Amino acid sequence: MVSEGKELAEIAAKLCYSERTVKYILYGLMKRLQLRNRSHAVSYAIRAGLI
């Protein structure tokens, strides 16, 4: 959903999570994979074949 340009509020509503939870999940993923920002995370997912 991040790759589609969705806002945190839209992602949270669709997944039935709070915005804060979605933000922390994204932050944790980016930290674990040493990604700099959301754009970097999307490009990583595309290269890894996740999208």
mmCIF file of the N, C-alpha and C atoms, coordinates in Angstrom:
data_MODEL
# 
_entry.id   MODEL 
# 
loop_
_atom_site.group_PDB 
_atom_site.id 
_atom_site.type_symbol 
_atom_site.label_atom_id 
_atom_site.label_alt_id 
_atom_site.label_comp_id 
_atom_site.label_asym_id 
_atom_site.label_entity_id 
_atom_site.label_seq_id 
_atom_site.pdbx_PDB_ins_code 
_atom_site.Cartn_x 
_atom_site.Cartn_y 
_atom_site.Cartn_z 
_atom_site.occupancy 
_atom_site.B_iso_or_equiv 
_atom_site.pdbx_formal_charge 
_atom_site.auth_seq_id 
_atom_site.auth_comp_id 
_atom_site.auth_asym_id 
_atom_site.auth_atom_id 
_atom_site.pdbx_PDB_model_num 
ATOM 1   N N  . MET A 1 1  ? 0.821  -1.193 0.000  1.00 0.00 ? 1  MET A N  1 
ATOM 2   C CA . MET A 1 1  ? 0.000  0.000  0.000  1.00 0.00 ? 1  MET A CA 1 
ATOM 3   C C  . MET A 1 1  ? 0.864  1.256  0.000  1.00 0.00 ? 1  MET A C  1 
ATOM 4   N N  . VAL A 1 2  ? 2.012  1.160  0.623  1.00 0.00 ? 2  VAL A N  1 
ATOM 5   C CA . VAL A 1 2  ? 2.943  2.290  0.605  1.00 0.00 ? 2  VAL A CA 1 
ATOM 6   C C  . VAL A 1 2  ? 3.368  2.570  -0.823 1.00 0.00 ? 2  VAL A C  1 
ATOM 7   N N  . SER A 1 3  ? 3.591  1.508  -1.604 1.00 0.00 ? 3  SER A N  1 
ATOM 8   C CA . SER A 1 3  ? 4.025  1.689  -2.988 1.00 0.00 ? 3  SER A CA 1 
ATOM 9   C C  . SER A 1 3  ? 2.937  2.310  -3.858 1.00 0.00 ? 3  SER A C  1 
ATOM 10  N N  . GLU A 1 4  ? 1.694  2.202  -3.421 1.00 0.00 ? 4  GLU A N  1 
ATOM 11  C CA . GLU A 1 4  ? 0.577  2.802  -4.152 1.00 0.00 ? 4  GLU A CA 1 
ATOM 12  C C  . GLU A 1 4  ? 0.358  4.256  -3.757 1.00 0.00 ? 4  GLU A C  1 
ATOM 13  N N  . GLY A 1 5  ? 1.151  4.742  -2.807 1.00 0.00 ? 5  GLY A N  1 
ATOM 14  C CA . GLY A 1 5  ? 1.046  6.125  -2.383 1.00 0.00 ? 5  GLY A CA 1 
ATOM 15  C C  . GLY A 1 5  ? -0.007 6.386  -1.326 1.00 0.00 ? 5  GLY A C  1 
ATOM 16  N N  . LYS A 1 6  ? -0.449 5.343  -0.666 1.00 0.00 ? 6  LYS A N  1 
ATOM 17  C CA . LYS A 1 6  ? -1.472 5.501  0.381  1.00 0.00 ? 6  LYS A CA 1 
ATOM 18  C C  . LYS A 1 6  ? -0.880 6.193  1.602  1.00 0.00 ? 6  LYS A C  1 
ATOM 19  N N  . GLU A 1 7  ? -1.691 6.985  2.250  1.00 0.00 ? 7  GLU A N  1 
ATOM 20  C CA . GLU A 1 7  ? -1.307 7.649  3.489  1.00 0.00 ? 7  GLU A CA 1 
ATOM 21  C C  . GLU A 1 7  ? -1.409 6.652  4.638  1.00 0.00 ? 7  GLU A C  1 
ATOM 22  N N  . LEU A 1 8  ? -0.744 6.968  5.746  1.00 0.00 ? 8  LEU A N  1 
ATOM 23  C CA . LEU A 1 8  ? -0.787 6.086  6.922  1.00 0.00 ? 8  LEU A CA 1 
ATOM 24  C C  . LEU A 1 8  ? -2.216 5.856  7.395  1.00 0.00 ? 8  LEU A C  1 
ATOM 25  N N  . ALA A 1 9  ? -3.033 6.883  7.366  1.00 0.00 ? 9  ALA A N  1 
ATOM 26  C CA . ALA A 1 9  ? -4.417 6.752  7.830  1.00 0.00 ? 9  ALA A CA 1 
ATOM 27  C C  . ALA A 1 9  ? -5.195 5.762  6.964  1.00 0.00 ? 9  ALA A C  1 
ATOM 28  N N  . GLU A 1 10 ? -4.980 5.807  5.660  1.00 0.00 ? 10 GLU A N  1 
ATOM 29  C CA . GLU A 1 10 ? -5.662 4.883  4.754  1.00 0.00 ? 10 GLU A CA 1 
ATOM 30  C C  . GLU A 1 10 ? -5.208 3.448  4.987  1.00 0.00 ? 10 GLU A C  1 
ATOM 31  N N  . ILE A 1 11 ? -3.905 3.268  5.156  1.00 0.00 ? 11 ILE A N  1 
ATOM 32  C CA . ILE A 1 11 ? -3.352 1.933  5.403  1.00 0.00 ? 11 ILE A CA 1 
ATOM 33  C C  . ILE A 1 11 ? -3.885 1.389  6.717  1.00 0.00 ? 11 ILE A C  1 
ATOM 34  N N  . ALA A 1 12 ? -3.878 2.221  7.744  1.00 0.00 ? 12 ALA A N  1 
ATOM 35  C CA . ALA A 1 12 ? -4.350 1.797  9.065  1.00 0.00 ? 12 ALA A CA 1 
ATOM 36  C C  . ALA A 1 12 ? -5.826 1.403  9.024  1.00 0.00 ? 12 ALA A C  1 
ATOM 37  N N  . ALA A 1 13 ? -6.643 2.182  8.334  1.00 0.00 ? 13 ALA A N  1 
ATOM 38  C CA . ALA A 1 13 ? -8.075 1.874  8.257  1.00 0.00 ? 13 ALA A CA 1 
ATOM 39  C C  . ALA A 1 13 ? -8.304 0.549  7.528  1.00 0.00 ? 13 ALA A C  1 
ATOM 40  N N  . LYS A 1 14 ? -7.584 0.336  6.452  1.00 0.00 ? 14 LYS A N  1 
ATOM 41  C CA . LYS A 1 14 ? -7.751 -0.889 5.674  1.00 0.00 ? 14 LYS A CA 1 
ATOM 42  C C  . LYS A 1 14 ? -7.317 -2.125 6.466  1.00 0.00 ? 14 LYS A C  1 
ATOM 43  N N  . LEU A 1 15 ? -6.247 -2.002 7.280  1.00 0.00 ? 15 LEU A N  1 
ATOM 44  C CA . LEU A 1 15 ? -5.736 -3.130 8.056  1.00 0.00 ? 15 LEU A CA 1 
ATOM 45  C C  . LEU A 1 15 ? -6.334 -3.224 9.458  1.00 0.00 ? 15 LEU A C  1 
ATOM 46  N N  . CYS A 1 16 ? -7.174 -2.269 9.812  1.00 0.00 ? 16 CYS A N  1 
ATOM 47  C CA . CYS A 1 16 ? -7.801 -2.208 11.144 1.00 0.00 ? 16 CYS A CA 1 
ATOM 48  C C  . CYS A 1 16 ? -6.756 -2.076 12.257 1.00 0.00 ? 16 CYS A C  1 
ATOM 49  N N  . TYR A 1 17 ? -5.737 -1.254 11.996 1.00 0.00 ? 17 TYR A N  1 
ATOM 50  C CA . TYR A 1 17 ? -4.718 -0.910 12.984 1.00 0.00 ? 17 TYR A CA 1 
ATOM 51  C C  . TYR A 1 17 ? -4.779 0.588  13.222 1.00 0.00 ? 17 TYR A C  1 
ATOM 52  N N  . SER A 1 18 ? -4.111 1.037  14.276 1.00 0.00 ? 18 SER A N  1 
ATOM 53  C CA . SER A 1 18 ? -3.999 2.473  14.490 1.00 0.00 ? 18 SER A CA 1 
ATOM 54  C C  . SER A 1 18 ? -2.886 3.007  13.595 1.00 0.00 ? 18 SER A C  1 
ATOM 55  N N  . GLU A 1 19 ? -2.924 4.304  13.347 1.00 0.00 ? 19 GLU A N  1 
ATOM 56  C CA . GLU A 1 19 ? -1.870 4.929  12.541 1.00 0.00 ? 19 GLU A CA 1 
ATOM 57  C C  . GLU A 1 19 ? -0.507 4.735  13.197 1.00 0.00 ? 19 GLU A C  1 
ATOM 58  N N  . ARG A 1 20 ? -0.473 4.838  14.515 1.00 0.00 ? 20 ARG A N  1 
ATOM 59  C CA . ARG A 1 20 ? 0.778  4.690  15.244 1.00 0.00 ? 20 ARG A CA 1 
ATOM 60  C C  . ARG A 1 20 ? 1.363  3.295  15.045 1.00 0.00 ? 20 ARG A C  1 
ATOM 61  N N  . THR A 1 21 ? 0.521  2.271  15.053 1.00 0.00 ? 21 THR A N  1 
ATOM 62  C CA . THR A 1 21 ? 0.992  0.901  14.852 1.00 0.00 ? 21 THR A CA 1 
ATOM 63  C C  . THR A 1 21 ? 1.607  0.743  13.466 1.00 0.00 ? 21 THR A C  1 
ATOM 64  N N  . VAL A 1 22 ? 0.925  1.267  12.456 1.00 0.00 ? 22 VAL A N  1 
ATOM 65  C CA . VAL A 1 22 ? 1.451  1.177  11.083 1.00 0.00 ? 22 VAL A CA 1 
ATOM 66  C C  . VAL A 1 22 ? 2.781  1.912  10.985 1.00 0.00 ? 22 VAL A C  1 
ATOM 67  N N  . LYS A 1 23 ? 2.858  3.078  11.621 1.00 0.00 ? 23 LYS A N  1 
ATOM 68  C CA . LYS A 1 23 ? 4.088  3.864  11.604 1.00 0.00 ? 23 LYS A CA 1 
ATOM 69  C C  . LYS A 1 23 ? 5.238  3.088  12.252 1.00 0.00 ? 23 LYS A C  1 
ATOM 70  N N  . TYR A 1 24 ? 4.984  2.455  13.396 1.00 0.00 ? 24 TYR A N  1 
ATOM 71  C CA . TYR A 1 24 ? 6.023  1.699  14.085 1.00 0.00 ? 24 TYR A CA 1 
ATOM 72  C C  . TYR A 1 24 ? 6.434  0.451  13.317 1.00 0.00 ? 24 TYR A C  1 
ATOM 73  N N  . ILE A 1 25 ? 5.482  -0.201 12.646 1.00 0.00 ? 25 ILE A N  1 
ATOM 74  C CA . ILE A 1 25 ? 5.806  -1.369 11.835 1.00 0.00 ? 25 ILE A CA 1 
ATOM 75  C C  . ILE A 1 25 ? 6.726  -0.956 10.693 1.00 0.00 ? 25 ILE A C  1 
ATOM 76  N N  . LEU A 1 26 ? 6.376  0.125  10.007 1.00 0.00 ? 26 LEU A N  1 
ATOM 77  C CA . LEU A 1 26 ? 7.216  0.623  8.912  1.00 0.00 ? 26 LEU A CA 1 
ATOM 78  C C  . LEU A 1 26 ? 8.594  1.022  9.422  1.00 0.00 ? 26 LEU A C  1 
ATOM 79  N N  . TYR A 1 27 ? 8.624  1.724  10.546 1.00 0.00 ? 27 TYR A N  1 
ATOM 80  C CA . TYR A 1 27 ? 9.902  2.159  11.114 1.00 0.00 ? 27 TYR A CA 1 
ATOM 81  C C  . TYR A 1 27 ? 10.766 0.954  11.481 1.00 0.00 ? 27 TYR A C  1 
ATOM 82  N N  . GLY A 1 28 ? 10.167 -0.053 12.117 1.00 0.00 ? 28 GLY A N  1 
ATOM 83  C CA . GLY A 1 28 ? 10.911 -1.246 12.518 1.00 0.00 ? 28 GLY A CA 1 
ATOM 84  C C  . GLY A 1 28 ? 11.455 -2.002 11.318 1.00 0.00 ? 28 GLY A C  1 
ATOM 85  N N  . LEU A 1 29 ? 10.645 -2.103 10.275 1.00 0.00 ? 29 LEU A N  1 
ATOM 86  C CA . LEU A 1 29 ? 11.083 -2.772 9.056  1.00 0.00 ? 29 LEU A CA 1 
ATOM 87  C C  . LEU A 1 29 ? 12.239 -2.025 8.410  1.00 0.00 ? 29 LEU A C  1 
ATOM 88  N N  . MET A 1 30 ? 12.114 -0.715 8.324  1.00 0.00 ? 30 MET A N  1 
ATOM 89  C CA . MET A 1 30 ? 13.170 0.083  7.702  1.00 0.00 ? 30 MET A CA 1 
ATOM 90  C C  . MET A 1 30 ? 14.452 0.024  8.526  1.00 0.00 ? 30 MET A C  1 
ATOM 91  N N  . LYS A 1 31 ? 14.328 0.012  9.840  1.00 0.00 ? 31 LYS A N  1 
ATOM 92  C CA . LYS A 1 31 ? 15.507 -0.066 10.700 1.00 0.00 ? 31 LYS A CA 1 
ATOM 93  C C  . LYS A 1 31 ? 16.185 -1.424 10.569 1.00 0.00 ? 31 LYS A C  1 
ATOM 94  N N  . ARG A 1 32 ? 15.390 -2.492 10.566 1.00 0.00 ? 32 ARG A N  1 
ATOM 95  C CA . ARG A 1 32 ? 15.937 -3.841 10.483 1.00 0.00 ? 32 ARG A CA 1 
ATOM 96  C C  . ARG A 1 32 ? 16.662 -4.078 9.161  1.00 0.00 ? 32 ARG A C  1 
ATOM 97  N N  . LEU A 1 33 ? 16.106 -3.538 8.078  1.00 0.00 ? 33 LEU A N  1 
ATOM 98  C CA . LEU A 1 33 ? 16.698 -3.737 6.755  1.00 0.00 ? 33 LEU A CA 1 
ATOM 99  C C  . LEU A 1 33 ? 17.656 -2.619 6.359  1.00 0.00 ? 33 LEU A C  1 
ATOM 100 N N  . GLN A 1 34 ? 17.871 -1.679 7.266  1.00 0.00 ? 34 GLN A N  1 
ATOM 101 C CA . GLN A 1 34 ? 18.761 -0.537 7.052  1.00 0.00 ? 34 GLN A CA 1 
ATOM 102 C C  . GLN A 1 34 ? 18.362 0.278  5.822  1.00 0.00 ? 34 GLN A C  1 
ATOM 103 N N  . LEU A 1 35 ? 17.060 0.600  5.746  1.00 0.00 ? 35 LEU A N  1 
ATOM 104 C CA . LEU A 1 35 ? 16.539 1.403  4.644  1.00 0.00 ? 35 LEU A CA 1 
ATOM 105 C C  . LEU A 1 35 ? 16.394 2.841  5.124  1.00 0.00 ? 35 LEU A C  1 
ATOM 106 N N  . ARG A 1 36 ? 16.638 3.778  4.233  1.00 0.00 ? 36 ARG A N  1 
ATOM 107 C CA . ARG A 1 36 ? 16.688 5.189  4.614  1.00 0.00 ? 36 ARG A CA 1 
ATOM 108 C C  . ARG A 1 36 ? 15.321 5.844  4.732  1.00 0.00 ? 36 ARG A C  1 
ATOM 109 N N  . ASN A 1 37 ? 14.371 5.492  3.867  1.00 0.00 ? 37 ASN A N  1 
ATOM 110 C CA . ASN A 1 37 ? 13.052 6.124  3.875  1.00 0.00 ? 37 ASN A CA 1 
ATOM 111 C C  . ASN A 1 37 ? 12.049 5.206  3.193  1.00 0.00 ? 37 ASN A C  1 
ATOM 112 N N  . ARG A 1 38 ? 10.812 5.668  3.068  1.00 0.00 ? 38 ARG A N  1 
ATOM 113 C CA . ARG A 1 38 ? 9.765  4.828  2.481  1.00 0.00 ? 38 ARG A CA 1 
ATOM 114 C C  . ARG A 1 38 ? 10.040 4.524  1.015  1.00 0.00 ? 38 ARG A C  1 
ATOM 115 N N  . SER A 1 39 ? 10.569 5.478  0.300  1.00 0.00 ? 39 SER A N  1 
ATOM 116 C CA . SER A 1 39 ? 10.894 5.248  -1.113 1.00 0.00 ? 39 SER A CA 1 
ATOM 117 C C  . SER A 1 39 ? 11.939 4.148  -1.249 1.00 0.00 ? 39 SER A C  1 
ATOM 118 N N  . HIS A 1 40 ? 12.914 4.187  -0.377 1.00 0.00 ? 40 HIS A N  1 
ATOM 119 C CA . HIS A 1 40 ? 13.948 3.149  -0.376 1.00 0.00 ? 40 HIS A CA 1 
ATOM 120 C C  . HIS A 1 40 ? 13.322 1.793  -0.037 1.00 0.00 ? 40 HIS A C  1 
ATOM 121 N N  . ALA A 1 41 ? 12.369 1.771  0.882  1.00 0.00 ? 41 ALA A N  1 
ATOM 122 C CA . ALA A 1 41 ? 11.692 0.533  1.260  1.00 0.00 ? 41 ALA A CA 1 
ATOM 123 C C  . ALA A 1 41 ? 10.893 -0.035 0.088  1.00 0.00 ? 41 ALA A C  1 
ATOM 124 N N  . VAL A 1 42 ? 10.227 0.836  -0.663 1.00 0.00 ? 42 VAL A N  1 
ATOM 125 C CA . VAL A 1 42 ? 9.447  0.389  -1.820 1.00 0.00 ? 42 VAL A CA 1 
ATOM 126 C C  . VAL A 1 42 ? 10.369 -0.174 -2.890 1.00 0.00 ? 42 VAL A C  1 
ATOM 127 N N  . SER A 1 43 ? 11.473 0.515  -3.172 1.00 0.00 ? 43 SER A N  1 
ATOM 128 C CA . SER A 1 43 ? 12.394 0.012  -4.195 1.00 0.00 ? 43 SER A CA 1 
ATOM 129 C C  . SER A 1 43 ? 13.008 -1.313 -3.756 1.00 0.00 ? 43 SER A C  1 
ATOM 130 N N  . TYR A 1 44 ? 13.288 -1.475 -2.471 1.00 0.00 ? 44 TYR A N  1 
ATOM 131 C CA . TYR A 1 44 ? 13.806 -2.739 -1.947 1.00 0.00 ? 44 TYR A CA 1 
ATOM 132 C C  . TYR A 1 44 ? 12.784 -3.860 -2.167 1.00 0.00 ? 44 TYR A C  1 
ATOM 133 N N  . ALA A 1 45 ? 11.519 -3.575 -1.877 1.00 0.00 ? 45 ALA A N  1 
ATOM 134 C CA . ALA A 1 45 ? 10.461 -4.580 -2.037 1.00 0.00 ? 45 ALA A CA 1 
ATOM 135 C C  . ALA A 1 45 ? 10.305 -4.989 -3.498 1.00 0.00 ? 45 ALA A C  1 
ATOM 136 N N  . ILE A 1 46 ? 10.415 -4.026 -4.408 1.00 0.00 ? 46 ILE A N  1 
ATOM 137 C CA . ILE A 1 46 ? 10.308 -4.340 -5.835 1.00 0.00 ? 46 ILE A CA 1 
ATOM 138 C C  . ILE A 1 46 ? 11.470 -5.224 -6.266 1.00 0.00 ? 46 ILE A C  1 
ATOM 139 N N  . ARG A 1 47 ? 12.681 -4.866 -5.859 1.00 0.00 ? 47 ARG A N  1 
ATOM 140 C CA . ARG A 1 47 ? 13.858 -5.656 -6.235 1.00 0.00 ? 47 ARG A CA 1 
ATOM 141 C C  . ARG A 1 47 ? 13.810 -7.062 -5.637 1.00 0.00 ? 47 ARG A C  1 
ATOM 142 N N  . ALA A 1 48 ? 13.224 -7.186 -4.444 1.00 0.00 ? 48 ALA A N  1 
ATOM 143 C CA . ALA A 1 48 ? 13.144 -8.482 -3.782 1.00 0.00 ? 48 ALA A CA 1 
ATOM 144 C C  . ALA A 1 48 ? 11.984 -9.326 -4.310 1.00 0.00 ? 48 ALA A C  1 
ATOM 145 N N  . GLY A 1 49 ? 11.168 -8.748 -5.198 1.00 0.00 ? 49 GLY A N  1 
ATOM 146 C CA . GLY A 1 49 ? 10.042 -9.474 -5.772 1.00 0.00 ? 49 GLY A CA 1 
ATOM 147 C C  . GLY A 1 49 ? 8.836  -9.565 -4.862 1.00 0.00 ? 49 GLY A C  1 
ATOM 148 N N  . LEU A 1 50 ? 8.733  -8.661 -3.905 1.00 0.00 ? 50 LEU A N  1 
ATOM 149 C CA . LEU A 1 50 ? 7.612  -8.681 -2.969 1.00 0.00 ? 50 LEU A CA 1 
ATOM 150 C C  . LEU A 1 50 ? 6.390  -7.949 -3.509 1.00 0.00 ? 50 LEU A C  1 
ATOM 151 N N  . ILE A 1 51 ? 6.608  -7.152 -4.529 1.00 0.00 ? 51 ILE A N  1 
ATOM 152 C CA . ILE A 1 51 ? 5.500  -6.388 -5.122 1.00 0.00 ? 51 ILE A CA 1 
ATOM 153 C C  . ILE A 1 51 ? 5.307  -6.841 -6.552 1.00 0.00 ? 51 ILE A C  1 
# 
